[in-house]
Every structure is written in structure tokens, then in C-alpha cells.
Amino acid sequence: MSKVKIAVLVSGGGTNLQALIDAERDGIIYSGEIAAVISDNPGAYALERARAVGIAAVCVDRKACADRTDFEAKLSAAIDSAGASVIVLAGFMRILSADFTAKYPERMINIHPSLIPSFCGEGFYGLHVHEAALAYGVKVTGATVHFVNEVPDGGRIIMQRAVDIADGDTPETLQRRVMEQAEWIILPLSVEKVCADMAASK
Ligand code: GRF
């Protein structure tokens, strides 16, 4: 059976992308293959991670685009030219328009560093999510992989994993533990599941 092609959209360091690359190497992801890594930021280290293993690394520089419509048109063109049918947002720091998300119903997935519906939606990104969890005083947080629709962090949940909060946690220590104990595990498992389901439905 031919593998489902995956485009991974990134903005920064790309540790979640690395988890996907490692999972493909280790056979945890076997129904799909990463065909391209696309960044909105030319300085993203994630692009280096892709190049290091021979994956096409493409930059669609948001700052060089006239507006969001222009940016999203170029993003779609990059996804199409990679032949990708599954799109993974792995630390992609831009909210996409409803017109854009409607093009990829149940084909675009995102990783969010909390247990949705807690600490999610507009403004909850990066360290802010962990600051909010600590400020509230919850004892358990985690990560969620979900399909992307027009509502930020609002699409159908694919997988979640809980992580305990420790005494003395800072936003930084919590962010790291959520990545190690949840994000880097459930993102590859979810990508495999979505690709396998898609391959089976063809
Ligand atoms: C992760 O915490 C992810 O959940 C969030 O942004 C961070 C990206 O980290 N959306 P990286 O670029 O994958 O290292």
C-alpha cells in the first residue's frame, strides 16, 4: 500500500518535528511519510532538522507576503506541490483562516500543550499555556492532538495524555515535561493513526 504523504508546518525549534522524523525512522509511523517541512519563518531551526535528513524544507515567509490571503495561497501551493494529503501543525504559531482550514477537513492536525478544553483557544500558545495552568493551580495538565477546524483548538480530539504538575514547577520546567511525557509520544502515534485510517478508506 502506498504511503500517505505528510506536510509538517513549523515556526520554531521543531522538537515535535524531530519526534515525527524519529518515529518514521523507527517504524512507529509506517502508513505515512514526511514529504515536506514548511515554515513561516526563515530562521526556524526546524528547517535545519528537515534538511539534515534529506526532507524538502520550504519557507513561506509570512513577512514577505502581502497579506494573510497571499500567505495562505502560497502555503496551499507548497502543500500541493509536496503532494501531501495530511498536514501536521507542529509548533506552527499562526492561526489559519476558516477558508484555509475548510480545505483540509479532518486532514490537518495540531498538537496543543494542555488537556483541551482547559487552557486553549486564542492567546493560549507557547509558555502562556503553562503559565495559565500554574496560575490556576491545576494538579494535572498534559497535551492534546486534535483535528484543525475554524475554531482555534476546537476540532475533534484524536489523542490526549496527562502529565502531573510537580511542586516548584515553573512554566519552563512544565513545558519541557509536557513535551517529553506527552507531546513527543502522542503526536507520532496520532499521525500514524490518521494516515492508517486514510490509507484504509481509499
Ligand atoms: C510545543 O509546545 C507545541 O505544543 C506548541 O509549540 C511548541 C513547539 O515546540 N504548539 P517545537 O517547535 O516542536 O519544539
py3Dmol code that shows the C-alpha trace and the ligand (Angstrom):
import py3Dmol

protein = """\
ATOM      1  CA  MET A   1       0.000   0.000   0.000  1.00  0.00           C
ATOM      2  CA  SER A   2       1.419   3.426  -0.879  1.00  0.00           C
ATOM      3  CA  LYS A   3       2.227   5.746   1.982  1.00  0.00           C
ATOM      4  CA  VAL A   4       0.213   8.854   2.758  1.00  0.00           C
ATOM      5  CA  LYS A   5       2.287  11.985   2.185  1.00  0.00           C
ATOM      6  CA  ILE A   6       2.590  14.323   5.131  1.00  0.00           C
ATOM      7  CA  ALA A   7       3.460  18.052   5.203  1.00  0.00           C
ATOM      8  CA  VAL A   8       4.657  19.340   8.584  1.00  0.00           C
ATOM      9  CA  LEU A   9       4.150  23.069   9.247  1.00  0.00           C
ATOM     10  CA  VAL A  10       6.552  24.642  11.743  1.00  0.00           C
ATOM     11  CA  SER A  11       7.656  28.025  13.083  1.00  0.00           C
ATOM     12  CA  GLY A  12      10.440  27.346  15.568  1.00  0.00           C
ATOM     13  CA  GLY A  13      12.761  24.818  17.131  1.00  0.00           C
ATOM     14  CA  GLY A  14      10.984  21.765  15.788  1.00  0.00           C
ATOM     15  CA  THR A  15      11.298  19.240  18.609  1.00  0.00           C
ATOM     16  CA  ASN A  16       7.875  17.861  17.678  1.00  0.00           C
ATOM     17  CA  LEU A  17       9.035  17.623  14.064  1.00  0.00           C
ATOM     18  CA  GLN A  18      12.088  15.723  15.338  1.00  0.00           C
ATOM     19  CA  ALA A  19       9.808  13.312  17.188  1.00  0.00           C
ATOM     20  CA  LEU A  20       7.988  12.687  13.881  1.00  0.00           C
ATOM     21  CA  ILE A  21      11.253  12.182  11.964  1.00  0.00           C
ATOM     22  CA  ASP A  22      12.491   9.739  14.632  1.00  0.00           C
ATOM     23  CA  ALA A  23       9.157   7.899  14.668  1.00  0.00           C
ATOM     24  CA  GLU A  24       9.291   7.418  10.897  1.00  0.00           C
ATOM     25  CA  ARG A  25      12.867   6.126  11.182  1.00  0.00           C
ATOM     26  CA  ASP A  26      11.847   3.744  13.979  1.00  0.00           C
ATOM     27  CA  GLY A  27       8.768   2.415  12.175  1.00  0.00           C
ATOM     28  CA  ILE A  28       6.256   3.937  14.611  1.00  0.00           C
ATOM     29  CA  ILE A  29       4.955   5.930  11.641  1.00  0.00           C
ATOM     30  CA  TYR A  30       4.688   3.466   8.744  1.00  0.00           C
ATOM     31  CA  SER A  31       1.461   4.372   6.956  1.00  0.00           C
ATOM     32  CA  GLY A  32       2.746   7.841   6.068  1.00  0.00           C
ATOM     33  CA  GLU A  33       5.954   9.617   5.145  1.00  0.00           C
ATOM     34  CA  ILE A  34       7.046  13.199   5.720  1.00  0.00           C
ATOM     35  CA  ALA A  35       7.206  14.704   2.232  1.00  0.00           C
ATOM     36  CA  ALA A  36       7.929  18.329   3.177  1.00  0.00           C
ATOM     37  CA  VAL A  37       8.529  20.643   6.100  1.00  0.00           C
ATOM     38  CA  ILE A  38       7.109  24.129   5.598  1.00  0.00           C
ATOM     39  CA  SER A  39       7.974  27.099   7.825  1.00  0.00           C
ATOM     40  CA  ASP A  40       6.537  30.609   8.002  1.00  0.00           C
ATOM     41  CA  ASN A  41       9.827  31.783   9.477  1.00  0.00           C
ATOM     42  CA  PRO A  42      13.111  31.593   7.539  1.00  0.00           C
ATOM     43  CA  GLY A  43      15.125  31.322  10.785  1.00  0.00           C
ATOM     44  CA  ALA A  44      13.270  28.267  12.130  1.00  0.00           C
ATOM     45  CA  TYR A  45      15.706  25.596  13.328  1.00  0.00           C
ATOM     46  CA  ALA A  46      13.099  23.036  12.279  1.00  0.00           C
ATOM     47  CA  LEU A  47      14.143  23.675   8.656  1.00  0.00           C
ATOM     48  CA  GLU A  48      17.692  22.520   9.552  1.00  0.00           C
ATOM     49  CA  ARG A  49      16.307  19.355  11.134  1.00  0.00           C
ATOM     50  CA  ALA A  50      14.482  18.561   7.883  1.00  0.00           C
ATOM     51  CA  ARG A  51      17.491  19.266   5.660  1.00  0.00           C
ATOM     52  CA  ALA A  52      19.719  17.124   7.904  1.00  0.00           C
ATOM     53  CA  VAL A  53      17.692  14.040   6.967  1.00  0.00           C
ATOM     54  CA  GLY A  54      17.036  14.960   3.335  1.00  0.00           C
ATOM     55  CA  ILE A  55      13.414  16.097   3.683  1.00  0.00           C
ATOM     56  CA  ALA A  56      12.343  19.001   1.443  1.00  0.00           C
ATOM     57  CA  ALA A  57      12.452  22.161   3.568  1.00  0.00           C
ATOM     58  CA  VAL A  58      10.393  25.065   2.287  1.00  0.00           C
ATOM     59  CA  CYS A  59       9.940  28.559   3.699  1.00  0.00           C
ATOM     60  CA  VAL A  60       6.814  30.591   3.026  1.00  0.00           C
ATOM     61  CA  ASP A  61       7.951  33.787   4.698  1.00  0.00           C
ATOM     62  CA  ARG A  62       4.879  35.464   6.206  1.00  0.00           C
ATOM     63  CA  LYS A  63       6.684  38.794   6.312  1.00  0.00           C
ATOM     64  CA  ALA A  64       7.345  38.662   2.559  1.00  0.00           C
ATOM     65  CA  CYS A  65       3.638  38.106   1.779  1.00  0.00           C
ATOM     66  CA  ALA A  66       1.258  40.961   1.008  1.00  0.00           C
ATOM     67  CA  ASP A  67      -1.429  39.759   3.439  1.00  0.00           C
ATOM     68  CA  ARG A  68      -2.901  36.622   5.009  1.00  0.00           C
ATOM     69  CA  THR A  69      -4.710  35.638   1.795  1.00  0.00           C
ATOM     70  CA  ASP A  70      -1.453  35.781  -0.135  1.00  0.00           C
ATOM     71  CA  PHE A  71       0.363  33.857   2.626  1.00  0.00           C
ATOM     72  CA  GLU A  72      -2.263  31.115   2.760  1.00  0.00           C
ATOM     73  CA  ALA A  73      -2.340  30.786  -1.041  1.00  0.00           C
ATOM     74  CA  LYS A  74       1.425  30.203  -1.012  1.00  0.00           C
ATOM     75  CA  LEU A  75       1.089  27.767   1.887  1.00  0.00           C
ATOM     76  CA  SER A  76      -1.537  25.763  -0.049  1.00  0.00           C
ATOM     77  CA  ALA A  77       0.688  25.758  -3.129  1.00  0.00           C
ATOM     78  CA  ALA A  78       3.601  24.376  -1.068  1.00  0.00           C
ATOM     79  CA  ILE A  79       1.347  21.667   0.443  1.00  0.00           C
ATOM     80  CA  ASP A  80       0.028  20.743  -3.021  1.00  0.00           C
ATOM     81  CA  SER A  81       3.438  20.623  -4.633  1.00  0.00           C
ATOM     82  CA  ALA A  82       4.574  18.185  -1.901  1.00  0.00           C
ATOM     83  CA  GLY A  83       1.546  16.028  -2.801  1.00  0.00           C
ATOM     84  CA  ALA A  84       0.595  15.994   0.885  1.00  0.00           C
ATOM     85  CA  SER A  85      -2.795  14.789   1.998  1.00  0.00           C
ATOM     86  CA  VAL A  86      -2.132  15.012   5.756  1.00  0.00           C
ATOM     87  CA  ILE A  87      -0.951  18.303   7.250  1.00  0.00           C
ATOM     88  CA  VAL A  88       0.578  18.443  10.731  1.00  0.00           C
ATOM     89  CA  LEU A  89       0.908  21.719  12.644  1.00  0.00           C
ATOM     90  CA  ALA A  90       3.923  21.064  14.865  1.00  0.00           C
ATOM     91  CA  GLY A  91       4.647  24.276  16.712  1.00  0.00           C
ATOM     92  CA  PHE A  92       3.162  26.375  13.890  1.00  0.00           C
ATOM     93  CA  MET A  93       2.484  29.721  15.515  1.00  0.00           C
ATOM     94  CA  ARG A  94      -0.130  31.214  13.187  1.00  0.00           C
ATOM     95  CA  ILE A  95      -3.885  30.985  13.361  1.00  0.00           C
ATOM     96  CA  LEU A  96      -5.217  29.952   9.954  1.00  0.00           C
ATOM     97  CA  SER A  97      -8.379  31.381   8.376  1.00  0.00           C
ATOM     98  CA  ALA A  98     -11.646  29.446   8.152  1.00  0.00           C
ATOM     99  CA  ASP A  99     -11.262  29.401   4.352  1.00  0.00           C
ATOM    100  CA  PHE A 100      -7.905  27.696   4.722  1.00  0.00           C
ATOM    101  CA  THR A 101      -8.931  25.138   7.356  1.00  0.00           C
ATOM    102  CA  ALA A 102     -12.054  24.253   5.310  1.00  0.00           C
ATOM    103  CA  LYS A 103      -9.774  22.981   2.520  1.00  0.00           C
ATOM    104  CA  TYR A 104      -8.441  20.201   4.774  1.00  0.00           C
ATOM    105  CA  PRO A 105     -11.382  18.774   6.765  1.00  0.00           C
ATOM    106  CA  GLU A 106     -10.110  16.092   9.175  1.00  0.00           C
ATOM    107  CA  ARG A 107      -6.820  16.111   7.281  1.00  0.00           C
ATOM    108  CA  MET A 108      -4.973  18.769   9.296  1.00  0.00           C
ATOM    109  CA  ILE A 109      -3.892  18.048  12.873  1.00  0.00           C
ATOM    110  CA  ASN A 110      -2.408  20.175  15.649  1.00  0.00           C
ATOM    111  CA  ILE A 111      -0.630  19.484  18.929  1.00  0.00           C
ATOM    112  CA  HIS A 112      -1.647  21.693  21.855  1.00  0.00           C
ATOM    113  CA  PRO A 113       0.193  21.609  25.205  1.00  0.00           C
ATOM    114  CA  SER A 114      -2.787  21.252  27.556  1.00  0.00           C
ATOM    115  CA  LEU A 115      -5.736  18.950  28.115  1.00  0.00           C
ATOM    116  CA  ILE A 116      -8.346  20.614  25.885  1.00  0.00           C
ATOM    117  CA  PRO A 117     -10.838  22.176  26.774  1.00  0.00           C
ATOM    118  CA  SER A 118      -8.604  23.658  29.509  1.00  0.00           C
ATOM    119  CA  PHE A 119      -6.139  26.430  28.679  1.00  0.00           C
ATOM    120  CA  CYS A 120      -6.779  26.575  24.953  1.00  0.00           C
ATOM    121  CA  GLY A 121      -8.060  28.904  22.251  1.00  0.00           C
ATOM    122  CA  GLU A 122      -6.865  32.333  21.241  1.00  0.00           C
ATOM    123  CA  GLY A 123      -3.902  33.640  23.275  1.00  0.00           C
ATOM    124  CA  PHE A 124      -3.037  30.210  24.677  1.00  0.00           C
ATOM    125  CA  TYR A 125       0.206  29.374  22.934  1.00  0.00           C
ATOM    126  CA  GLY A 126       3.772  28.578  23.982  1.00  0.00           C
ATOM    127  CA  LEU A 127       4.664  29.327  27.592  1.00  0.00           C
ATOM    128  CA  HIS A 128       1.351  31.185  28.168  1.00  0.00           C
ATOM    129  CA  VAL A 129      -0.436  27.834  28.326  1.00  0.00           C
ATOM    130  CA  HIS A 130       1.793  26.562  31.133  1.00  0.00           C
ATOM    131  CA  GLU A 131       1.709  29.911  32.976  1.00  0.00           C
ATOM    132  CA  ALA A 132      -2.077  29.711  32.968  1.00  0.00           C
ATOM    133  CA  ALA A 133      -2.118  26.115  34.241  1.00  0.00           C
ATOM    134  CA  LEU A 134       0.252  27.011  37.098  1.00  0.00           C
ATOM    135  CA  ALA A 135      -1.668  30.209  37.924  1.00  0.00           C
ATOM    136  CA  TYR A 136      -4.926  28.255  38.141  1.00  0.00           C
ATOM    137  CA  GLY A 137      -3.323  25.662  40.350  1.00  0.00           C
ATOM    138  CA  VAL A 138      -4.361  22.541  38.464  1.00  0.00           C
ATOM    139  CA  LYS A 139      -2.500  19.404  39.541  1.00  0.00           C
ATOM    140  CA  VAL A 140      -2.651  17.641  36.190  1.00  0.00           C
ATOM    141  CA  THR A 141      -2.090  19.043  32.707  1.00  0.00           C
ATOM    142  CA  GLY A 142      -0.983  17.354  29.506  1.00  0.00           C
ATOM    143  CA  ALA A 143      -1.209  17.569  25.742  1.00  0.00           C
ATOM    144  CA  THR A 144      -3.889  17.101  23.101  1.00  0.00           C
ATOM    145  CA  VAL A 145      -3.701  16.212  19.424  1.00  0.00           C
ATOM    146  CA  HIS A 146      -6.790  17.309  17.520  1.00  0.00           C
ATOM    147  CA  PHE A 147      -8.064  17.962  14.027  1.00  0.00           C
ATOM    148  CA  VAL A 148      -7.978  21.604  12.993  1.00  0.00           C
ATOM    149  CA  ASN A 149     -11.187  23.411  12.100  1.00  0.00           C
ATOM    150  CA  GLU A 150     -12.198  27.081  12.075  1.00  0.00           C
ATOM    151  CA  VAL A 151     -12.230  27.310  15.888  1.00  0.00           C
ATOM    152  CA  PRO A 152      -8.737  27.693  17.432  1.00  0.00           C
ATOM    153  CA  ASP A 153      -8.008  24.403  19.279  1.00  0.00           C
ATOM    154  CA  GLY A 154     -11.653  23.457  18.635  1.00  0.00           C
ATOM    155  CA  GLY A 155     -11.553  20.451  16.285  1.00  0.00           C
ATOM    156  CA  ARG A 156     -12.250  16.806  17.140  1.00  0.00           C
ATOM    157  CA  ILE A 157      -9.800  15.314  19.634  1.00  0.00           C
ATOM    158  CA  ILE A 158      -7.599  12.460  18.376  1.00  0.00           C
ATOM    159  CA  MET A 159      -5.452  11.691  21.431  1.00  0.00           C
ATOM    160  CA  GLN A 160      -4.610  13.126  24.878  1.00  0.00           C
ATOM    161  CA  ARG A 161      -2.059  12.315  27.532  1.00  0.00           C
ATOM    162  CA  ALA A 162      -1.964  13.625  31.115  1.00  0.00           C
ATOM    163  CA  VAL A 163       1.136  14.932  32.901  1.00  0.00           C
ATOM    164  CA  ASP A 164       1.365  15.614  36.651  1.00  0.00           C
ATOM    165  CA  ILE A 165       2.365  19.064  37.840  1.00  0.00           C
ATOM    166  CA  ALA A 166       5.228  18.966  40.354  1.00  0.00           C
ATOM    167  CA  ASP A 167       5.856  21.225  43.357  1.00  0.00           C
ATOM    168  CA  GLY A 168       8.127  24.051  42.293  1.00  0.00           C
ATOM    169  CA  ASP A 169       7.325  23.749  38.588  1.00  0.00           C
ATOM    170  CA  THR A 170       7.969  26.857  36.513  1.00  0.00           C
ATOM    171  CA  PRO A 171       6.374  27.434  33.104  1.00  0.00           C
ATOM    172  CA  GLU A 172       9.680  26.328  31.572  1.00  0.00           C
ATOM    173  CA  THR A 173      10.063  23.072  33.538  1.00  0.00           C
ATOM    174  CA  LEU A 174       6.430  22.237  32.944  1.00  0.00           C
ATOM    175  CA  GLN A 175       6.686  22.954  29.223  1.00  0.00           C
ATOM    176  CA  ARG A 176       9.665  20.603  28.954  1.00  0.00           C
ATOM    177  CA  ARG A 177       7.956  17.791  30.891  1.00  0.00           C
ATOM    178  CA  VAL A 178       4.749  18.091  28.861  1.00  0.00           C
ATOM    179  CA  MET A 179       6.821  17.767  25.691  1.00  0.00           C
ATOM    180  CA  GLU A 180       8.837  14.766  26.942  1.00  0.00           C
ATOM    181  CA  GLN A 181       5.992  12.872  28.594  1.00  0.00           C
ATOM    182  CA  ALA A 182       3.141  13.739  26.249  1.00  0.00           C
ATOM    183  CA  GLU A 183       3.706  15.727  23.040  1.00  0.00           C
ATOM    184  CA  TRP A 184       6.602  13.728  21.593  1.00  0.00           C
ATOM    185  CA  ILE A 185       4.686  10.498  22.224  1.00  0.00           C
ATOM    186  CA  ILE A 186       1.120  11.251  21.168  1.00  0.00           C
ATOM    187  CA  LEU A 187       1.931  13.353  18.105  1.00  0.00           C
ATOM    188  CA  PRO A 188       3.665  10.474  16.238  1.00  0.00           C
ATOM    189  CA  LEU A 189       1.009   7.975  17.394  1.00  0.00           C
ATOM    190  CA  SER A 190      -1.771  10.283  16.198  1.00  0.00           C
ATOM    191  CA  VAL A 191      -0.082  10.917  12.847  1.00  0.00           C
ATOM    192  CA  GLU A 192       0.229   7.164  12.281  1.00  0.00           C
ATOM    193  CA  LYS A 193      -3.437   6.670  13.216  1.00  0.00           C
ATOM    194  CA  VAL A 194      -4.680   9.403  10.872  1.00  0.00           C
ATOM    195  CA  CYS A 195      -2.501   8.125   7.979  1.00  0.00           C
ATOM    196  CA  ALA A 196      -3.561   4.499   8.577  1.00  0.00           C
ATOM    197  CA  ASP A 197      -7.259   5.480   8.697  1.00  0.00           C
ATOM    198  CA  MET A 198      -6.830   7.488   5.500  1.00  0.00           C
ATOM    199  CA  ALA A 199      -4.995   4.674   3.699  1.00  0.00           C
ATOM    200  CA  ALA A 200      -7.718   2.217   4.753  1.00  0.00           C
ATOM    201  CA  SER A 201     -10.525   4.438   3.480  1.00  0.00           C
ATOM    202  CA  LYS A 202      -9.020   4.811  -0.031  1.00  0.00           C
TER     203      LYS A 202
END
"""
ligand_1 = """\
14
GRF
C 5.045 22.911 21.563
O 4.854 23.103 22.947
C 3.706 22.789 20.914
O 2.743 22.149 21.693
C 3.333 24.213 20.745
O 4.536 24.863 20.388
C 5.634 24.136 20.906
C 6.508 23.824 19.734
O 7.736 23.295 20.031
N 2.221 24.383 19.897
P 8.660 22.682 18.888
O 8.892 23.742 17.803
O 8.000 21.460 18.325
O 9.950 22.366 19.583
"""
view = py3Dmol.view(width=600, height=400)
view.addModel(protein, "pdb")
view.setStyle({"model": 0}, {"cartoon": {"style": "trace"}})
view.addModel(ligand_1, "xyz")
view.setStyle({"model": 1}, {"stick": {}})
view.zoomTo()
view.show()
